[in-house]
């Protein structure tokens, strides 16, 4: 019994930790796409931010400063995206793909040149990292019977960014559905001409949304190298940005549902890690690849409308041309 | 945005703007080279020498070019039908899988003359199947093809890992790969083919697939601009409403375009598996599917332009890997970054220079243009 609880607790804890970058990127996607700008570039922005955070952390910047630097890097990539898609009405998907490729190439090149460790950065010292906020409390309750491991793993033993990511889910909902900014942002993704007619700048709103998305990707990237791992290695985001994109679609461009989808994906991943090489009674050994493939397969099935129809913002992907 | 004349002389749209955009992309890359403390001009000299300096260099360059032509065409055909196929990577993976599975099943029974065409067909069938599902979902269920093809890339690579690790791996062998195909079961390589006509050629991965890639260029050109089907396909890409009015079914054309796309990408798998490695292994596509996006954008989705752009990227890949020896700061990743800049400037920012160029043209041709608004 106790053993089972420890297993459950560790899987749930891992679920949350794995879900953090997904949640942040999915929220980024929600903001950008609700405003009508497709964001395939989540992966690239997160990767660039992870690299920036690791570099700054490795040269001894405190965690918060490294985070801020990484956020700036991700936001400047967002600015390029906005400039290409909004100002020059370029293809939003092509621009996002470009950012992904540029980030993948540049982080590897710069990492090699600056640190000559095959593209990796040196480890970030513990002082510059986000570590468990209330480690004492987690250690204290861990030995309690039954609820101890659950409390420690699922609730207490987390760093600040985990708390932040999950707090941002309801906060994003509130911002999108309960504020004037959110109303306008959603409107500009549905019917930009109407927003324009109301005398509000479509361009400015969309720039704002894309920069906000950049900020969130920046936090996600920082989490990867300042909290989850201690250093950067090339390509370390490993498709998480696309996974987040899938979660966002899965969550029908809604912050709360996207958050739940991220938790589901995180859970599947945590289970896959846990099940590696473990035979299940009656089924035998489940191929890890099968579980890893589930989020992608689920996304395809959902997109096809086989359970629940995802309705994208109506003006998504379309550049706005002001009437004259 | 200031007003830009809708129609510029054709040579500006077809030649000048693409060249300017490429120049911008390459200058951005040069800036990066300079920023990491290397001399961009020296790098270019070494790169060109590494890519074209000898028969050996040429041979490797053309081998890389083969893949880029094929994925570039794959992206372009879908583009002409109005779809963005990010799935060439997965389709090429499946293409290789189809080739490999057929080889592994039949290589001991059939002569090469029968086996190779069959393997090519199996590969193309697998590539088509992998493109067909996202296409069908887009056409009839309204899924977004970009997201489904991305998902299918991940599914393809997971499928490969599972198959090779659990089914095809030789027991007791540390390497994650299948057994080698029988001796004759390979696309003939350039060295053996050219020796038949008395030309001495270095032993490189370049093989018959290069000829297939060139033929594909011709075939795509004939299809798109000289066939009824190709015309229908482009009409759908330009306006699906107009197409429907003309009695063309956009969903059906989507299936056709993506199937062709998948078949072309699958030939990358044939090049790598049947032409080079002669066994199934992981990651043999090595990003060629994504490079295809840059190649298609740079080549303006025209087979001729794609062949040129593919040659440029082939040279970057080959010259870049030579550069690693001379300039330690260089890795393959530098050419990835260059690809990114090309996609950005030739794709997303392709219209950026149109207004200034139009103004310059108007001034130079001495006819002040009417200004609106």
Interface residues (C-beta under 8 A of the other chain):
Chain A: X40 X80 X84 X85 X87 X88 X89 X90 X91 X92 X93 X94 X95 X97 X98 X99 X100 X101 X102 X103 X104 X105 X106 X108 X109 X110 X112 X113 X119 X234 X239 X242 X245 X246 X249 X287 X289 X290 X292 X293 X296 X297 X299 X300 X303 X304 X305 X306 X312 X324
Chain B: X1 X32 X36 X37 X84 X86 X133 X134 X137 X141 X142 X143 X144 X146 X147 X148 X150 X151 X152 X154 X155 X158 X159 X161 X162 X165 X166 X290 X293 X294 X297 X329 X330 X331 X333 X334 X335 X336 X337 X338 X339 X340 X341 X343 X344 X347 X348 X349 X350 X351 X352 X372 X373
